[in-house]
Amino acid sequence: MTKSALLVMDVQQGIVERIGNDPGYLARVGRAISAARGAGIPVIYVVVGFRTGHPEVSPRNKSFSALAGAGAGAGFAEGDPNARIHPDVAPQEGDIVVTKKRVSAFAGSDLDMVLRAGGTDSLVLTGIATSGVVLSTLRQAADLDFGLTVLDDCCVDGDAEVHRVLTEKVFPRQADVVSTEKWAAAIGQ
């Protein structure tokens, strides 16, 4: 029998504010979280976070080196308010929060250990951005032999065309791509 987990990735204050082009996004993620909890599916939040001073960030890393220059307590370092999970979809008691150090949810985190310890063999992916954490996590999870579902309306990207191409052409090669409502109905919620 398949054991799934819902991953809510990079839905942090500073990231939500940057990709604020979809006013219904947080409500849809909230619906997915509610459906997962109702079906007894674990909800795992994945956040990007660094130590104060960003010792994990190489100046050669284009994605994160600009964050390191943001100063103490900023740039998704400890104490940065932008690093908090958005309150509209905040974790509840029993939810797991995993901190990653790169784009993929697996990079620099203990996510694989948490999933395997819980007997999880299938992942349902949501997050910001489709071309960032969702793409990188999907690729790595597929290589780790997880079954995959992407909730296309619970992923958002700064570029709508990139989102469309990924969800319609790229992701279906390795995952089932469905709407939140279709997925919720399939799990009895």
N, CA, C and O of each residue as an XYZ file, in Angstrom:
756
protein
N       0.836     -1.185      0.000
C       0.000      0.000      0.000
C       0.882      1.250      0.000
O       1.895      1.299      0.698
N       0.502      2.237     -0.769
C       1.264      3.476     -0.880
C       1.056      4.333      0.362
O      -0.060      4.467      0.862
N       2.148      4.909      0.849
C       2.055      5.859      1.952
C       2.595      7.198      1.455
O       3.768      7.326      1.104
N       1.716      8.178      1.437
C       2.057      9.492      0.878
C       2.346     10.515      1.957
O       2.008     10.331      3.126
N       2.988     11.607      1.532
C       3.163     12.810      2.345
C       2.966     14.009      1.427
O       3.364     13.987      0.263
N       2.353     15.043      1.960
C       2.186     16.308      1.236
C       3.355     17.209      1.588
O       3.593     17.487      2.764
N       4.089     17.670      0.580
C       5.174     18.625      0.808
C       4.694     20.017      0.458
O       4.241     20.262     -0.661
N       4.791     20.932      1.412
C       4.462     22.344      1.225
C       5.805     23.072      1.242
O       6.415     23.250      2.296
N       6.254     23.491      0.054
C       7.644     23.922     -0.085
C       7.789     25.418     -0.363
O       7.162     25.969     -1.268
N       8.628     26.048      0.438
C       9.019     27.454      0.265
C       7.840     28.424      0.311
O       7.883     29.477     -0.326
N       6.799     28.086      1.048
C       5.655     28.992      1.194
C       5.949     29.870      2.425
O       5.271     29.814      3.451
N       6.992     30.672      2.254
C       7.509     31.537      3.311
C       7.153     32.984      3.004
O       6.974     33.358      1.845
N       7.054     33.784      4.042
C       6.628     35.182      3.914
C       7.302     35.910      2.763
O       6.625     36.466      1.898
N       8.623     35.910      2.745
C       9.361     36.664      1.737
C       9.179     36.128      0.332
O       9.250     36.885     -0.636
N       8.947     34.833      0.211
C       8.761     34.230     -1.109
C       7.345     34.480     -1.612
O       7.148     34.805     -2.783
N       6.365     34.329     -0.737
C       4.970     34.601     -1.111
C       4.829     36.049     -1.569
O       4.140     36.322     -2.552
N       5.468     36.972     -0.873
C       5.383     38.392     -1.237
C       5.993     38.663     -2.614
O       5.499     39.515     -3.352
N       7.057     37.946     -2.962
C       7.699     38.138     -4.264
C       6.874     37.578     -5.422
O       6.908     38.109     -6.533
N       6.145     36.517     -5.156
C       5.357     35.856     -6.209
C       3.883     36.104     -5.903
O       3.092     35.161     -5.866
N       3.515     37.333     -5.688
C       2.162     37.681     -5.291
C       1.191     37.838     -6.439
O       0.221     38.586     -6.317
N       1.419     37.157     -7.552
C       0.597     37.345     -8.737
C      -0.632     36.435     -8.789
O      -1.363     36.459     -9.779
N      -0.878     35.638     -7.752
C      -2.018     34.726     -7.736
C      -2.729     34.834     -6.392
O      -2.334     34.172     -5.432
N      -3.782     35.666     -6.309
C      -4.444     35.904     -5.029
C      -5.114     34.672     -4.418
O      -5.355     34.661     -3.211
N      -5.421     33.642     -5.196
C      -6.053     32.444     -4.657
C      -5.095     31.348     -4.264
O      -5.514     30.287     -3.801
N      -3.802     31.594     -4.447
C      -2.800     30.555     -4.226
C      -2.831     29.996     -2.796
O      -2.922     28.782     -2.612
N      -2.756     30.856     -1.802
C      -2.693     30.379     -0.416
C      -3.950     29.618     -0.023
O      -3.872     28.657      0.742
N      -5.107     30.028     -0.530
C      -6.351     29.310     -0.232
C      -6.302     27.894     -0.802
O      -6.754     26.949     -0.155
N      -5.756     27.743     -2.008
C      -5.647     26.408     -2.609
C      -4.662     25.532     -1.833
O      -4.913     24.346     -1.622
N      -3.551     26.116     -1.414
C      -2.589     25.352     -0.602
C      -3.247     24.962      0.720
O      -3.073     23.840      1.196
N      -3.993     25.879      1.306
C      -4.728     25.569      2.536
C      -5.712     24.431      2.331
O      -5.871     23.584      3.210
N      -6.376     24.402      1.180
C      -7.311     23.316      0.860
C      -6.567     21.988      0.750
O      -7.050     20.969      1.245
N      -5.400     21.985      0.109
C      -4.608     20.759     -0.005
C      -4.164     20.269      1.377
O      -4.214     19.073      1.662
N      -3.735     21.192      2.224
C      -3.312     20.838      3.587
C      -4.481     20.233      4.356
O      -4.332     19.204      5.014
N      -5.633     20.867      4.271
C      -6.823     20.381      4.961
C      -7.218     18.991      4.473
O      -7.562     18.123      5.275
N      -7.170     18.780      3.155
C      -7.497     17.469      2.587
C      -6.518     16.409      3.073
O      -6.923     15.305      3.436
N      -5.227     16.744      3.081
C      -4.215     15.792      3.545
C      -4.463     15.423      4.998
O      -4.475     14.242      5.346
N      -4.658     16.412      5.841
C      -4.901     16.135      7.264
C      -6.152     15.282      7.438
O      -6.165     14.353      8.245
N      -7.208     15.597      6.678
C      -8.452     14.842      6.769
C      -8.296     13.388      6.358
O      -9.012     12.517      6.850
N      -7.361     13.128      5.458
C      -7.112     11.766      4.983
C      -5.994     11.069      5.763
O      -5.631      9.937      5.446
N      -5.453     11.737      6.776
C      -4.377     11.147      7.569
C      -3.033     11.139      6.866
O      -2.145     10.363      7.220
N      -2.880     12.006      5.867
C      -1.614     12.112      5.139
C      -0.733     13.141      5.839
O      -1.169     14.272      6.053
N       0.485     12.779      6.197
C       1.369     13.743      6.861
C       1.631     14.975      5.991
O       1.764     14.882      4.771
N       1.699     16.127      6.657
C       2.041     17.386      5.995
C       3.449     17.749      6.440
O       3.731     17.889      7.630
N       4.320     17.897      5.455
C       5.714     18.249      5.733
C       6.003     19.578      5.052
O       5.860     19.710      3.837
N       6.410     20.555      5.845
C       6.787     21.865      5.323
C       8.279     21.860      5.059
O       9.067     21.380      5.875
N       8.654     22.394      3.919
C      10.066     22.518      3.568
C      10.347     24.000      3.406
O       9.688     24.688      2.627
N      11.334     24.483      4.151
C      11.703     25.898      4.095
C      13.182     26.030      3.774
O      13.984     25.153      4.095
N      13.527     27.136      3.137
C      14.931     27.440      2.922
C      15.380     28.286      4.113
O      14.686     29.218      4.521
N      16.535     27.953      4.661
C      17.032     28.689      5.815
C      18.524     28.487      6.003
O      19.088     27.451      5.651
N      19.141     29.511      6.569
C      20.593     29.496      6.749
C      20.965     29.952      8.153
O      20.164     30.583      8.842
N      22.156     29.637      8.560
C      22.696     30.152      9.814
C      22.989     31.641      9.646
O      23.163     32.129      8.529
N      23.040     32.337     10.744
C      23.426     33.741     10.708
C      24.808     33.848     10.073
O      25.729     33.113     10.430
N      24.935     34.755      9.145
C      26.190     34.933      8.423
C      26.294     34.095      7.165
O      27.239     34.260      6.393
N      25.342     33.199      6.941
C      25.272     32.385      5.724
C      26.539     31.581      5.423
O      27.015     31.609      4.288
N      27.105     30.861      6.408
C      28.326     30.105      6.105
C      28.111     28.978      5.100
O      29.077     28.449      4.551
N      26.848     28.602      4.851
C      26.542     27.531      3.904
C      26.541     28.004      2.455
O      26.476     27.186      1.537
N      26.614     29.323      2.240
C      26.429     29.882      0.905
C      27.764     30.251      0.271
O      28.509     31.088      0.781
N      28.037     29.610     -0.843
C      29.245     29.905     -1.603
C      29.008     31.141     -2.465
O      27.904     31.324     -2.978
N      30.018     31.993     -2.638
C      29.867     33.127     -3.545
C      29.670     32.688     -5.002
O      29.253     33.488     -5.839
N      29.968     31.431     -5.301
C      29.765     30.911     -6.654
C      28.325     30.485     -6.917
O      27.957     30.199     -8.056
N      27.513     30.442     -5.867
C      26.126     30.017     -6.023
C      25.258     31.215     -6.389
O      24.949     32.044     -5.532
N      24.864     31.309     -7.654
C      24.098     32.459     -8.135
C      22.754     32.597     -7.437
O      22.291     33.711     -7.192
N      22.133     31.488     -7.119
C      20.809     31.537     -6.499
C      20.833     32.127     -5.097
O      19.930     32.876     -4.725
N      21.843     31.802     -4.325
C      21.816     32.183     -2.920
C      22.858     33.209     -2.491
O      22.745     33.753     -1.393
N      23.855     33.494     -3.302
C      24.909     34.418     -2.865
C      24.380     35.833     -2.633
O      24.912     36.550     -1.786
N      23.358     36.247     -3.359
C      22.775     37.580     -3.123
C      22.121     37.649     -1.746
O      22.146     38.694     -1.096
N      21.535     36.537     -1.300
C      20.928     36.499      0.035
C      21.970     36.698      1.125
O      21.720     37.357      2.134
N      23.135     36.120      0.903
C      24.184     36.205      1.912
C      24.623     37.638      2.153
O      25.108     37.957      3.239
N      24.466     38.498      1.176
C      24.834     39.900      1.332
C      23.767     40.748      1.984
O      23.944     41.956      2.136
N      22.652     40.132      2.376
C      21.526     40.881      2.942
C      21.758     41.330      4.377
O      20.985     42.133      4.901
N      22.793     40.834      5.015
C      23.100     41.274      6.371
C      22.610     40.299      7.427
O      21.862     39.367      7.131
N      23.040     40.527      8.666
C      22.694     39.646      9.782
C      21.187     39.610      9.978
O      20.518     40.643      9.945
N      20.662     38.402     10.182
C      19.239     38.235     10.439
C      18.372     38.373      9.197
O      17.146     38.301      9.291
N      18.981     38.569      8.046
C      18.211     38.724      6.807
C      18.603     37.626      5.840
O      19.435     36.777      6.156
N      18.007     37.645      4.668
C      18.354     36.669      3.648
C      18.040     35.245      4.051
O      18.817     34.333      3.769
N      16.909     35.044      4.707
C      16.454     33.727      5.142
C      17.391     33.097      6.168
O      17.491     31.874      6.269
N      18.077     33.951      6.927
C      18.900     33.478      8.035
C      18.041     33.447      9.301
O      16.919     33.954      9.321
N      18.584     32.852     10.338
C      17.887     32.761     11.616
C      17.401     34.149     12.034
O      18.169     35.111     12.028
N      16.135     34.242     12.391
C      15.562     35.501     12.847
C      14.974     36.383     11.760
O      14.355     37.401     12.070
N      15.150     36.022     10.493
C      14.601     36.814      9.389
C      13.101     36.561      9.293
O      12.686     35.422      9.078
N      12.269     37.612      9.448
C      10.820     37.409      9.349
C      10.375     36.878      7.989
O       9.336     36.224      7.894
N      11.146     37.147      6.936
C      10.814     36.626      5.612
C      10.928     35.113      5.539
O      10.354     34.496      4.642
N      11.653     34.508      6.459
C      11.855     33.061      6.444
C      10.691     32.299      7.072
O      10.605     31.080      6.923
N       9.802     32.992      7.766
C       8.670     32.319      8.416
C       7.687     31.775      7.388
O       7.471     32.370      6.333
N       7.100     30.633      7.720
C       6.037     30.074      6.884
C       4.855     31.032      6.937
O       4.519     31.550      8.002
N       4.225     31.268      5.790
C       3.113     32.212      5.717
C       2.028     31.791      6.709
O       1.664     30.615      6.751
N       1.503     32.729      7.511
C       0.524     32.364      8.546
C      -0.772     31.759      8.003
O      -1.456     31.043      8.734
N      -1.125     32.021      6.756
C      -2.352     31.453      6.187
C      -2.273     29.939      6.002
O      -3.301     29.276      5.862
N      -1.068     29.395      6.002
C      -0.880     27.950      5.821
C       0.086     27.395      6.863
O       0.807     26.433      6.595
N       0.100     27.988      8.027
C       1.079     27.650      9.068
C       0.944     26.204      9.545
O      -0.148     25.636      9.542
N       2.054     25.629      9.949
C       2.028     24.267     10.481
C       1.187     24.165     11.750
O       1.032     25.127     12.503
N       0.657     22.976     11.957
C      -0.047     22.652     13.187
C       0.766     21.615     13.941
O       1.719     21.042     13.412
N       0.374     21.388     15.180
C       1.056     20.385     15.979
C       1.039     19.048     15.234
O       0.002     18.623     14.726
N       2.171     18.411     15.177
C       2.298     17.141     14.484
C       2.874     17.268     13.080
O       3.391     16.292     12.536
N       2.792     18.457     12.486
C       3.410     18.664     11.182
C       4.923     18.748     11.359
O       5.418     19.138     12.417
N       5.632     18.382     10.330
C       7.088     18.403     10.360
C       7.573     19.577      9.514
O       7.026     19.844      8.444
N       8.598     20.276      9.995
C       9.235     21.345      9.227
C      10.681     20.934      8.972
O      11.432     20.640      9.902
N      11.054     20.918      7.704
C      12.398     20.543      7.277
C      13.054     21.781      6.684
O      12.443     22.485      5.880
N      14.286     22.047      7.074
C      15.031     23.183      6.533
C      16.058     22.682      5.530
O      16.850     21.783      5.814
N      16.024     23.290      4.347
C      16.956     22.933      3.273
C      17.940     24.084      3.069
O      17.714     25.204      3.527
N      19.014     23.790      2.384
C      20.066     24.784      2.158
C      20.258     25.137      0.688
O      21.086     25.986      0.357
N      19.503     24.497     -0.191
C      19.598     24.757     -1.621
C      18.202     24.694     -2.221
O      17.217     24.740     -1.484
N      18.097     24.591     -3.524
C      16.807     24.662     -4.202
C      15.968     23.414     -3.943
O      14.807     23.538     -3.550
N      16.512     22.224     -4.148
C      15.766     20.993     -3.921
C      15.454     20.813     -2.436
O      16.254     21.171     -1.573
N      14.282     20.256     -2.157
C      13.896     19.988     -0.768
C      14.830     18.985     -0.105
O      14.896     18.914      1.122
N      15.547     18.215     -0.902
C      16.455     17.206     -0.362
C      17.855     17.756     -0.079
O      18.599     17.161      0.701
N      18.223     18.873     -0.692
C      19.598     19.376     -0.623
C      19.887     20.056      0.711
O      19.320     21.099      1.037
N      20.771     19.442      1.459
C      21.172     20.009      2.739
C      20.136     19.846      3.833
O      20.193     20.536      4.850
N      19.180     18.930      3.633
C      18.139     18.710      4.641
C      18.119     17.237      5.044
O      18.834     16.409      4.480
N      17.282     16.937      6.035
C      17.093     15.555      6.453
C      15.767     14.991      5.931
O      15.222     14.049      6.506
N      15.252     15.570      4.840
C      13.964     15.146      4.305
C      13.941     13.658      3.954
O      13.000     12.960      4.332
N      14.935     13.165      3.253
C      14.945     11.760      2.867
C      14.884     10.864      4.102
O      14.167      9.864      4.103
N      15.619     11.207      5.138
C      15.613     10.421      6.371
C      14.229     10.423      7.011
O      13.740      9.379      7.444
N      13.595     11.601      7.070
C      12.253     11.729      7.656
C      11.254     10.886      6.864
O      10.436     10.176      7.449
N      11.321     10.964      5.541
C      10.389     10.213      4.701
C      10.576      8.712      4.865
O       9.606      7.974      5.038
N      11.807      8.270      4.811
C      12.068      6.832      4.906
C      11.738      6.301      6.296
O      11.238      5.183      6.418
N      12.005      7.069      7.337
C      11.670      6.648      8.697
C      10.158      6.493      8.859
O       9.694      5.650      9.627
N       9.398      7.304      8.136
C       7.945      7.218      8.198
C       7.347      6.247      7.197
O       6.125      6.127      7.117
N       8.178      5.552      6.433
C       7.689      4.597      5.459
C       7.036      5.233      4.239
O       6.289      4.572      3.517
N       7.313      6.509      4.007
C       6.721      7.228      2.887
C       7.355      6.792      1.579
O       8.578      6.723      1.461
N       6.501      6.495      0.585
C       7.023      6.113     -0.721
C       6.418      6.931     -1.857
O       6.711      6.692     -3.029
N       5.574      7.897     -1.502
C       4.899      8.712     -2.505
C       4.779     10.143     -2.000
O       4.440     10.367     -0.838
N       5.055     11.108     -2.867
C       5.029     12.515     -2.472
C       4.020     13.295     -3.304
O       3.855     13.052     -4.500
N       3.353     14.233     -2.648
C       2.466     15.178     -3.309
C       3.132     16.537     -3.163
O       3.341     17.012     -2.047
N       3.468     17.171     -4.297
C       4.278     18.378     -4.288
C       3.450     19.641     -4.497
O       2.593     19.704     -5.379
N       3.724     20.640     -3.670
C       3.202     21.997     -3.806
C       4.357     22.939     -3.535
O       5.319     22.554     -2.869
N       4.286     24.186     -4.042
C       5.344     25.111     -3.662
C       5.593     26.248     -4.615
O       5.017     26.346     -5.698
N       6.485     27.105     -4.155
C       6.916     28.294     -4.879
C       8.440     28.183     -5.026
O       9.142     28.194     -4.015
N       8.929     28.085     -6.149
C       8.396     28.311     -7.467
C       8.384     27.008     -8.243
O       9.157     26.091     -7.964
N       7.499     26.942     -9.216
C       7.400     25.765    -10.064
C       8.748     25.452    -10.699
O       9.148     24.290    -10.771
N       9.447     26.481    -11.158
C      10.741     26.289    -11.835
C      11.905     26.169    -10.863
O      13.043     25.958    -11.284
N      11.635     26.299     -9.572
C      12.674     26.207     -8.554
C      12.520     24.939     -7.728
O      12.878     23.846     -8.168
N      11.985     25.101     -6.530
C      11.890     23.987     -5.592
C      11.059     22.829     -6.133
O      11.401     21.669     -5.901
N       9.974     23.120     -6.849
C       9.133     22.027     -7.337
C       9.880     21.197     -8.384
O       9.923     19.970     -8.288
N      10.458     21.851     -9.363
C      11.219     21.149    -10.402
C      12.392     20.380     -9.796
O      12.558     19.194    -10.083
N      13.192     21.016     -8.980
C      14.379     20.363     -8.412
C      14.008     19.190     -7.510
O      14.662     18.148     -7.537
N      12.961     19.365     -6.717
C      12.533     18.294     -5.816
C      11.938     17.135     -6.603
O      12.203     15.972     -6.299
N      11.134     17.450     -7.613
C      10.542     16.402     -8.447
C      11.630     15.544     -9.079
O      11.559     14.316     -9.039
N      12.622     16.182     -9.654
C      13.698     15.436    -10.318
C      14.452     14.544     -9.332
O      14.722     13.379     -9.623
N      14.790     15.095     -8.171
C      15.546     14.311     -7.196
C      14.681     13.204     -6.605
O      15.160     12.086     -6.410
N      13.420     13.495     -6.318
C      12.514     12.482     -5.762
C      12.300     11.341     -6.756
O      12.227     10.178     -6.359
N      12.199     11.667     -8.040
C      12.056     10.624     -9.059
C      13.293      9.736     -9.074
O      13.178      8.515     -9.180
N      14.463     10.331     -8.971
C      15.702      9.550     -8.935
C      15.803      8.690     -7.677
O      16.510      7.682     -7.666
N      15.089      9.092     -6.606
C      15.068      8.322     -5.363
C      13.914      7.323     -5.332
O      13.674      6.674     -4.314
N      13.203      7.202     -6.448
C      12.133      6.219     -6.636
C      10.866      6.483     -5.823
O      10.158      5.542     -5.464
N      10.579      7.731     -5.534
C       9.305      8.074     -4.911
C       8.238      8.162     -5.996
O       8.518      8.612     -7.107
N       7.028      7.738     -5.685
C       5.895      8.019     -6.543
C       5.585      9.498     -6.404
O       5.755     10.057     -5.320
N       5.133     10.152     -7.475
C       4.984     11.608     -7.432
C       3.654     12.083     -7.987
O       3.166     11.591     -9.005
N       3.082     13.058     -7.288
C       1.917     13.804     -7.747
C       2.252     15.273     -7.572
O       2.803     15.670     -6.546
N       1.925     16.077     -8.563
C       2.092     17.529     -8.469
C       0.706     18.154     -8.516
O      -0.074     17.872     -9.426
N       0.399     18.997     -7.543
C      -0.845     19.756     -7.551
C      -0.562     21.037     -8.329
O      -0.005     21.994     -7.793
N      -0.956     21.038     -9.603
C      -0.551     22.128    -10.493
C      -1.059     23.493    -10.046
O      -0.396     24.501    -10.291
N      -2.214     23.549     -9.400
C      -2.740     24.839     -8.947
C      -2.213     25.226     -7.566
O      -2.565     26.284     -7.044
N      -1.375     24.381     -6.975
C      -0.703     24.702     -5.714
C       0.786     24.929     -5.940
O       1.585     24.905     -5.005
N       1.138     25.149     -7.201
C       2.485     25.555     -7.575
C       2.332     26.875     -8.310
O       1.360     27.072     -9.041
N       3.259     27.756     -8.127
C       3.198     29.058     -8.787
C       4.620     29.478     -9.150
O       5.590     29.102     -8.491
N       4.710     30.260    -10.206
C       6.015     30.702    -10.687
C       5.906     32.159    -11.105
O       4.820     32.623    -11.450
N       7.003     32.878    -11.079
C       7.017     34.256    -11.548
C       6.758     34.382    -13.032
O       6.426     35.464    -13.516
N       6.904     33.294    -13.757
C       6.685     33.272    -15.200
C       5.594     32.246    -15.502
O       5.832     31.043    -15.401
N       4.411     32.708    -15.869
C       3.261     31.836    -16.111
C       3.530     30.830    -17.233
O       3.054     29.697    -17.170
N       4.282     31.227    -18.248
C       4.570     30.322    -19.353
C       5.501     29.196    -18.908
O       5.327     28.052    -19.326
N       6.472     29.502    -18.079
C       7.359     28.469    -17.545
C       6.537     27.480    -16.717
O       6.712     26.268    -16.842
N       5.643     27.994    -15.874
C       4.757     27.134    -15.073
C       3.963     26.202    -15.994
O       3.885     24.999    -15.748
N       3.381     26.758    -17.045
C       2.563     25.976    -17.968
C       3.384     24.870    -18.633
O       2.955     23.717    -18.675
N       4.540     25.214    -19.142
C       5.369     24.222    -19.823
C       5.780     23.108    -18.859
O       5.735     21.930    -19.215
N       6.171     23.471    -17.666
C       6.578     22.452    -16.693
C       5.416     21.539    -16.317
O       5.563     20.317    -16.331
N       4.261     22.117    -15.981
C       3.142     21.299    -15.520
C       2.454     20.526    -16.639
O       1.874     19.468    -16.394
N       2.511     21.040    -17.861
C       1.833     20.357    -18.961
C       2.744     19.444    -19.775
O       2.272     18.466    -20.356
N       4.037     19.744    -19.826
C       4.924     18.987    -20.715
C       6.057     18.247    -19.997
O       6.394     17.128    -20.383
N       6.643     18.842    -18.973
C       7.816     18.249    -18.329
C       7.427     17.333    -17.159
O       7.829     16.170    -17.129
N       6.661     17.839    -16.212
C       6.328     17.057    -15.021
C       5.585     15.754    -15.325
O       5.849     14.752    -14.660
N       4.662     15.720    -16.306
C       3.934     14.471    -16.557
C       4.824     13.282    -16.942
O       4.371     12.138    -16.903
N       6.043     13.533    -17.302
C       6.968     12.433    -17.607
C       7.352     11.654    -16.351
O       7.718     10.481    -16.427
N       7.264     12.318    -15.188
C       7.691     11.678    -13.947
C       6.648     11.725    -12.831
O       6.863     11.153    -11.762
N       5.524     12.397    -13.066
C       4.542     12.572    -11.999
C       3.135     12.644    -12.577
O       2.940     12.956    -13.752
N       2.167     12.349    -11.729
C       0.785     12.654    -12.065
C       0.591     14.127    -11.745
O       0.956     14.570    -10.656
N       0.032     14.886    -12.659
C      -0.200     16.317    -12.458
C      -1.710     16.520    -12.447
O      -2.393     16.274    -13.441
N      -2.219     16.977    -11.294
C      -3.662     17.130    -11.112
C      -3.964     18.416    -10.349
O      -3.070     19.043     -9.782
N      -5.233     18.793    -10.347
C      -5.668     19.941     -9.551
C      -5.855     19.507     -8.100
O      -5.959     18.317     -7.803
N      -5.894     20.475     -7.217
C      -6.126     20.195     -5.800
C      -7.463     19.505     -5.604
O      -7.548     18.535     -4.850
N      -8.507     19.981     -6.265
C      -9.838     19.391     -6.092
C      -9.878     17.952     -6.585
O     -10.505     17.108     -5.944
N      -9.238     17.653     -7.688
C      -9.202     16.280     -8.203
C      -8.458     15.372     -7.229
O      -8.894     14.254     -6.959
N      -7.345     15.851     -6.709
C      -6.578     15.074     -5.744
C      -7.363     14.863     -4.452
O      -7.393     13.757     -3.913
N      -7.994     15.921     -3.959
C      -8.780     15.826     -2.727
C      -9.906     14.811     -2.892
O     -10.170     14.025     -1.982
N     -10.566     14.822     -4.039
C     -11.641     13.853     -4.294
C     -11.085     12.432     -4.324
O     -11.721     11.503     -3.828
N      -9.899     12.264     -4.907
C      -9.288     10.935     -5.021
C      -8.918     10.351     -3.663
O      -8.892      9.132     -3.496
N      -8.631     11.223     -2.684
C      -8.284     10.727     -1.338
C      -9.482     10.780     -0.402
O      -9.342     10.602      0.808
N     -10.663     11.025     -0.969
C     -11.888     11.007     -0.169
C     -12.156     12.273      0.614
O     -12.866     12.245      1.619
N     -11.599     13.379      0.167
C     -11.784     14.637      0.874
C     -12.441     15.652     -0.030
O     -12.684     16.785      0.387
